[in-house]
Amino acid sequence: MAAANNVQRTITDVWKTEQPRLIASLTRMVRDITLAEELAQDALVIALKNWPQAGVPHNPGAWLMQTAKRRAIDLFRHRKMAAEKLAQVGHIIETDRLDHEADLHDALDDDVGDDLLRLIFTACHPILPAESRVALTLRLLGGLTTEEIARAFLAAEPTISQRIVRAKKTIAEAGIPFEVPRGPERAERLASVLGVLYLIFNEGYSATSGDDWIRPQLCDEAIRLGRILMRLSPDDSEVHALVALMEIQASRNAARTDREGQPILLGDQDRSRWDHAQISSGLAALDEAIRRGGEDQPYALQAAIAACHARARSTAETDWNRIAGLYARLNQQTPSPVVELNRAVAISMAQGPAAGLAVIDGIKNNSALRNYHLLYGVRGDLLSKLGRYAEASQEFRRASELTRNQRERAYLTARAEENSRDQPAP
């Protein structure tokens, strides 16, 4: 039983990593996103049947890819598709003998050479509404469920589901080519692509659901694709700024959980465990963004905030006033109650919890924050620091009910109980 459970966990881990690559490479071959998803799912079903008995293959990603390709051949034969299409896919299977990773990174015929990036640009085609571009790419490349995407958007799950279905249908009906555009068309889609990458990164940095606090493979994938974009658009300051932001944030990942996977908040992290080489790389990218005139652009402002944390030797030595000022500038560029919530945290660190709470109380009734668990978690923390334990406990309870991440729920529940115990006797 234990061995079977280990195989199941391995299959789950492999699927999380390989699903986006499978879909991207299969889309290149069959030119149909929906069909590519179906073929990838078929390969997963076959793995679930075979691997518990035969064992996990040496290269599980390549095994899944070859299985999906064979399923494509079988499907084309069953549907009696054109001989030309059958020959095309058959030729791919016979001749595509490159290593799985080399196939993904080196064996393509344009200046990007990456199926994942092709898929992002296809999903971010201007024929789609902006919200559909992001939702579809998160579904295909982030491997997120519609529920997880809905929480990332603070939107209803059926709304996100409809966006994804409509987006795939639009791409199929319009015959959008599976390629990275060039020239002006690439620049037109770049902002949307950057937004998608950042949402993928954020899902890895703070998972919306599941048992893990972070999903580092999503962070790594977003950074990798961001660096490819830097080579594609070296003069675009926001590309450099986004990579800077992601690298500086990701540099903390090793210190953000303990050995049991429980979250460690920023103020309690061992900063010697931060990846200082990655911080240096991120700071260099930020300098490049500023050099190219992007200092007041949204990603550059967020990267500057992350840099304040990265340069400080402790929470006490952090320049919280500067961070609060940067959030204020960011809110002018991209007004958002979530940005204002973050500014409130910085103000609380610079001026005390009462000052931060006053800012939060000014936005707590915003409809976009009604089901945003971090609003209640932050408010609970400030109330606790002010000795208002009963109110703090109630806020932490509310936050724990709203989060879908098991690690986060456990932490928030513990904070609620702690504040309940700290209430003064009547």
C-alpha distance (Angstrom), angle and dihedral (degrees) to the residues before:
residue distance angle dihedral
M1 . . .
A2 3.80 . .
A3 3.82 90.8 .
A4 3.80 91.2 50.6
N5 3.80 90.6 49.8
N6 3.80 90.2 50.9
V7 3.80 90.5 52.5
Q8 3.80 90.6 49.2
R9 3.81 91.0 51.6
T10 3.80 90.1 47.8
I11 3.80 91.4 51.2
T12 3.81 90.3 49.6
D13 3.81 91.9 49.9
V14 3.81 92.9 46.1
W15 3.79 91.4 48.2
K16 3.81 93.1 51.9
T17 3.79 89.7 53.5
E18 3.79 100.9 38.1
Q19 3.82 103.4 36.6
P20 3.83 95.9 84.2
R21 3.82 92.2 45.7
L22 3.80 91.4 47.8
I23 3.79 93.1 50.9
A24 3.79 92.8 44.9
S25 3.81 95.3 49.4
L26 3.80 93.0 42.0
T27 3.79 90.6 50.3
R28 3.81 89.0 55.1
M29 3.79 88.9 53.5
V30 3.81 102.8 41.7
R31 3.84 98.7 25.0
D32 3.80 91.4 -138.1
I33 3.81 121.5 103.4
T34 3.80 96.0 -162.6
L35 3.80 92.1 49.1
A36 3.80 90.4 46.9
E37 3.82 89.8 54.7
E38 3.80 90.9 49.7
L39 3.80 92.4 50.1
A40 3.80 91.6 49.0
Q41 3.80 90.3 50.6
D42 3.81 90.2 49.4
A43 3.79 89.8 53.9
L44 3.80 89.9 51.4
V45 3.82 91.7 51.4
I46 3.81 90.5 51.3
A47 3.82 90.5 49.1
L48 3.79 90.7 51.1
K49 3.81 88.7 55.2
N50 3.81 99.3 41.3
W51 3.78 108.9 33.8
P52 3.84 98.5 61.5
Q53 3.85 88.1 60.3
A54 3.81 103.2 29.7
G55 3.79 97.6 34.0
V56 3.79 130.9 -119.1
P57 3.82 110.0 -56.3
H58 3.80 120.9 -117.7
N59 3.81 91.4 -110.8
P60 3.82 104.9 27.7
G61 3.80 94.2 176.6
A62 3.81 92.2 55.9
W63 3.82 89.9 45.3
L64 3.79 91.2 54.5
M65 3.79 91.3 47.1
Q66 3.79 94.7 51.1
T67 3.80 91.0 45.4
A68 3.81 90.9 51.6
K69 3.81 91.1 48.7
R70 3.79 91.1 52.6
R71 3.79 89.2 49.2
A72 3.80 87.9 53.7
I73 3.81 90.8 54.9
D74 3.80 91.3 48.1
L75 3.79 91.5 48.2
F76 3.79 93.9 49.1
R77 3.80 90.3 49.8
H78 3.79 91.6 48.3
R79 3.76 92.3 50.3
K80 3.83 91.0 44.7
M81 3.76 91.1 -128.9
A82 3.78 122.4 -178.5
A83 3.78 115.1 -61.6
E84 3.78 89.5 -126.8
K85 3.83 92.4 60.4
L86 3.80 91.3 45.9
A87 3.78 91.8 50.2
Q88 3.81 90.6 47.5
V89 3.80 94.8 55.0
G90 3.79 92.3 39.0
H91 3.78 89.2 54.6
I92 3.81 90.4 52.0
I93 3.80 91.2 53.5
E94 3.80 93.5 47.4
T95 3.79 97.2 45.0
D96 3.80 102.9 31.1
R97 3.82 96.5 91.3
L98 3.77 97.6 139.8
D99 3.77 121.4 123.5
H100 3.83 110.5 -87.0
E101 3.80 94.7 -112.3
A102 3.78 93.4 43.0
D103 3.79 88.7 51.0
L104 3.78 90.2 54.8
H105 3.76 97.8 45.0
D106 3.81 109.5 27.2
A107 3.79 113.4 20.9
L108 3.79 102.8 74.0
D109 3.75 128.7 101.9
D110 3.81 107.7 -127.3
D111 3.80 134.3 69.0
V112 3.80 92.7 -88.9
G113 3.76 101.2 48.2
D114 3.80 95.5 -165.0
D115 3.79 127.3 114.0
L116 3.78 92.0 -158.7
L117 3.77 92.0 57.4
R118 3.81 91.0 47.0
L119 3.78 88.5 54.4
I120 3.81 92.5 49.5
F121 3.80 92.4 52.6
T122 3.80 90.8 46.0
A123 3.80 91.7 50.7
C124 3.81 89.6 46.8
H125 3.79 95.0 54.8
P126 3.85 111.9 143.2
I127 3.79 90.4 -123.6
L128 3.81 85.9 77.2
P129 3.82 124.4 71.9
A130 3.80 111.7 -104.6
E131 3.81 94.3 -111.5
S132 3.82 90.9 51.2
R133 3.79 92.3 51.1
V134 3.77 91.4 55.8
A135 3.81 95.4 42.9
L136 3.80 93.8 48.6
T137 3.79 94.5 48.0
L138 3.79 92.3 48.0
R139 3.78 88.8 51.3
L140 3.80 95.3 47.5
L141 3.79 102.7 34.7
G142 3.78 104.1 21.8
G143 3.79 91.8 46.4
L144 3.80 88.9 -136.6
T145 3.77 125.0 155.3
T146 3.78 120.0 -120.9
E147 3.81 87.6 -108.1
E148 3.80 92.0 56.4
I149 3.79 91.9 46.9
A150 3.80 90.6 49.0
R151 3.79 90.6 55.1
A152 3.80 91.3 48.0
F153 3.80 88.5 53.7
L154 3.82 95.3 39.8
A155 3.83 84.4 -126.2
A156 3.80 137.1 127.2
E157 3.80 116.0 -84.9
P158 3.86 95.2 -127.5
T159 3.80 88.8 53.2
I160 3.80 91.9 55.4
S161 3.80 92.1 44.5
Q162 3.79 91.3 53.9
R163 3.80 91.4 48.3
I164 3.80 91.6 54.1
V165 3.80 94.5 47.0
R166 3.79 92.8 47.4
A167 3.82 92.2 46.2
K168 3.81 93.7 53.9
K169 3.79 90.8 46.2
T170 3.82 91.5 50.1
I171 3.82 92.5 50.0
A172 3.80 91.4 49.5
E173 3.80 95.2 46.3
A174 3.81 93.6 45.6
G175 3.80 93.1 48.3
I176 3.80 91.7 -131.7
P177 3.83 108.3 -168.2
F178 3.79 118.2 -116.3
E179 3.79 97.9 -123.1
V180 3.78 145.8 101.6
P181 3.82 107.4 -98.8
R182 3.78 122.4 -129.7
G183 3.78 135.9 -138.8
P184 3.81 120.1 -5.0
E185 3.80 93.2 -3.8
R186 3.81 90.5 58.9
A187 3.81 91.5 51.2
E188 3.80 90.0 48.8
R189 3.79 92.2 57.2
L190 3.79 97.7 37.4
A191 3.83 96.9 88.3
S192 3.78 91.2 53.9
V193 3.79 91.5 47.1
L194 3.80 91.1 51.5
G195 3.80 90.4 51.4
V196 3.78 90.6 51.7
L197 3.79 93.1 49.6
Y198 3.78 91.2 50.8
L199 3.80 92.5 51.5
I200 3.80 90.0 49.5
F201 3.79 89.3 49.9
N202 3.80 91.6 49.1
E203 3.79 91.7 52.2
G204 3.79 88.2 54.7
Y205 3.79 93.4 43.9
S206 3.80 94.1 50.6
A207 3.79 113.2 11.2
T208 3.79 113.2 -142.6
S209 3.80 93.6 -147.2
G210 3.79 144.1 1.6
D211 3.77 132.9 58.8
D212 3.80 98.8 -61.4
W213 3.79 125.3 83.0
I214 3.80 90.9 -153.7
R215 3.82 135.3 19.4
P216 3.82 102.6 -152.8
Q217 3.81 94.5 -175.1
L218 3.80 90.1 66.2
C219 3.80 90.9 50.5
D220 3.80 90.6 49.1
E221 3.81 92.6 47.9
A222 3.80 93.4 49.6
I223 3.82 91.0 49.3
R224 3.80 92.2 47.1
L225 3.79 92.1 51.7
G226 3.79 90.2 44.2
R227 3.78 90.9 56.0
I228 3.80 89.9 51.0
L229 3.80 87.5 53.5
M230 3.80 89.4 51.4
R231 3.80 88.3 59.3
L232 3.79 90.7 46.4
S233 3.80 96.2 47.9
P234 3.82 107.0 22.8
D235 3.81 93.5 162.6
D236 3.80 96.2 54.7
S237 3.80 109.5 100.6
E238 3.81 94.6 -161.2
V239 3.80 92.1 59.1
H240 3.81 89.9 55.8
A241 3.81 90.5 43.7
L242 3.80 94.0 51.8
V243 3.78 92.3 49.5
A244 3.81 88.6 48.6
L245 3.79 91.5 51.4
M246 3.79 94.2 48.0
E247 3.81 95.0 45.6
I248 3.79 94.8 48.6
Q249 3.80 91.6 46.9
A250 3.81 93.6 45.5
S251 3.81 90.9 50.1
R252 3.83 88.0 77.2
N253 3.81 96.9 54.0
A254 3.80 97.4 100.0
A255 3.82 90.1 55.7
R256 3.81 97.7 43.3
T257 3.82 97.5 81.7
D258 3.79 135.5 37.3
R259 3.79 125.6 -130.3
E260 3.80 91.1 -80.5
G261 3.78 92.1 50.9
Q262 3.80 94.6 -106.7
P263 3.82 114.7 148.6
I264 3.80 121.2 -100.9
L265 3.79 112.9 -158.9
L266 3.79 121.9 -132.7
G267 3.79 96.1 -101.1
D268 3.81 92.0 53.8
Q269 3.80 98.9 44.6
D270 3.79 123.2 117.7
R271 3.79 98.8 -120.8
S272 3.79 91.7 -161.7
R273 3.82 85.5 72.2
W274 3.79 92.4 58.5
D275 3.81 113.1 108.3
H276 3.79 100.0 -109.8
A277 3.80 93.5 -177.1
Q278 3.78 88.5 57.9
I279 3.80 90.1 47.1
S280 3.80 89.6 53.8
S281 3.80 90.6 49.5
G282 3.80 90.7 49.6
L283 3.79 93.5 47.9
A284 3.80 89.9 50.6
A285 3.81 89.9 52.8
L286 3.81 89.6 49.4
D287 3.81 90.9 51.4
E288 3.80 88.6 51.7
A289 3.82 91.4 50.6
I290 3.80 90.6 51.3
R291 3.81 91.5 45.5
R292 3.79 88.0 56.4
G293 3.80 92.1 53.6
G294 3.79 100.3 -100.1
E295 3.80 100.3 119.6
D296 3.82 94.9 121.5
Q297 3.79 97.3 41.1
P298 3.84 116.6 113.1
Y299 3.81 99.5 -108.6
A300 3.80 91.6 45.0
L301 3.81 91.0 52.1
Q302 3.79 91.2 49.9
A303 3.79 90.8 46.4
A304 3.81 89.3 51.1
I305 3.81 88.8 54.0
A306 3.80 90.8 50.6
A307 3.81 89.0 47.7
C308 3.82 90.3 56.7
H309 3.80 88.8 59.3
A310 3.80 93.1 42.5
R311 3.81 93.5 52.8
A312 3.83 95.4 46.6
R313 3.78 118.6 92.0
S314 3.80 92.1 -149.9
T315 3.79 142.7 0.0
A316 3.80 89.9 -98.1
E317 3.81 91.9 54.7
T318 3.81 93.9 49.0
D319 3.81 115.8 115.3
W320 3.80 96.3 -121.9
N321 3.79 94.0 169.0
R322 3.79 90.2 58.1
I323 3.80 90.2 47.6
A324 3.80 91.0 51.3
G325 3.81 89.6 49.8
L326 3.82 91.6 49.5
Y327 3.81 90.5 51.4
A328 3.81 88.9 51.1
R329 3.81 90.3 53.6
L330 3.79 90.3 46.1
N331 3.78 90.7 52.0
Q332 3.80 88.9 54.8
Q333 3.80 90.4 53.5
T334 3.80 97.4 41.7
P335 3.82 111.0 12.6
S336 3.80 110.1 -147.3
P337 3.81 136.6 152.1
V338 3.81 88.0 -136.0
V339 3.82 90.5 58.5
E340 3.79 88.9 48.7
L341 3.81 89.5 50.9
N342 3.79 89.5 54.7
R343 3.79 90.6 47.8
A344 3.81 87.8 53.5
V345 3.80 90.1 56.7
A346 3.80 91.3 51.4
I347 3.80 91.0 47.8
S348 3.80 90.3 50.7
M349 3.80 89.9 54.0
A350 3.80 92.9 46.8
Q351 3.82 101.1 38.5
G352 3.80 105.7 16.3
P353 3.82 136.9 -88.0
A354 3.81 94.7 -76.3
A355 3.81 91.5 60.2
G356 3.79 91.6 49.0
L357 3.80 92.4 46.5
A358 3.80 90.8 53.8
V359 3.81 89.9 57.6
I360 3.80 92.3 47.7
D361 3.78 92.9 49.0
G362 3.78 87.5 56.6
I363 3.83 92.0 60.3
K364 3.82 104.5 27.0
N365 3.81 93.1 100.1
N366 3.80 93.5 53.9
S367 3.81 106.7 125.5
A368 3.82 92.3 -134.5
L369 3.81 89.7 62.1
R370 3.78 97.7 45.5
N371 3.82 93.4 103.1
Y372 3.80 97.4 24.0
H373 3.78 104.5 119.9
L374 3.81 95.2 -160.3
L375 3.81 90.6 64.7
Y376 3.79 90.1 62.2
G377 3.80 93.4 39.6
V378 3.80 93.2 53.4
R379 3.78 92.7 43.0
G380 3.80 89.8 49.8
D381 3.78 91.3 52.0
L382 3.81 93.0 51.8
L383 3.81 92.3 45.9
S384 3.79 89.3 51.0
K385 3.81 91.4 52.2
L386 3.80 88.2 52.0
G387 3.82 90.9 52.9
R388 3.82 93.6 -111.8
Y389 3.79 91.1 132.0
A390 3.80 100.8 162.5
E391 3.80 91.7 53.8
A392 3.79 90.8 43.5
S393 3.80 91.8 52.6
Q394 3.79 90.4 51.5
E395 3.81 92.0 51.2
F396 3.80 93.0 48.5
R397 3.81 89.6 50.1
R398 3.77 90.3 52.8
A399 3.81 91.4 48.6
S400 3.82 92.2 49.6
E401 3.80 90.6 52.0
L402 3.79 92.3 52.9
T403 3.80 101.2 46.5
R404 3.81 119.4 86.3
N405 3.79 94.6 -163.8
Q406 3.81 110.0 101.2
R407 3.81 95.4 -151.2
E408 3.76 91.8 50.0
R409 3.79 92.0 46.0
A410 3.79 91.1 53.3
Y411 3.80 91.1 50.2
L412 3.81 94.1 48.2
T413 3.81 92.4 45.9
A414 3.79 89.6 52.3
R415 3.82 90.2 50.9
A416 3.82 90.0 50.6
E417 3.79 92.0 51.5
E418 3.79 92.2 45.0
N419 3.79 91.7 54.4
S420 3.77 91.5 44.7
R421 3.82 89.2 57.0
D422 3.80 91.4 46.5
Q423 3.80 93.6 60.6
P424 3.82 111.1 118.8
A425 3.79 116.9 -109.6
P426 3.85 114.8 -101.1
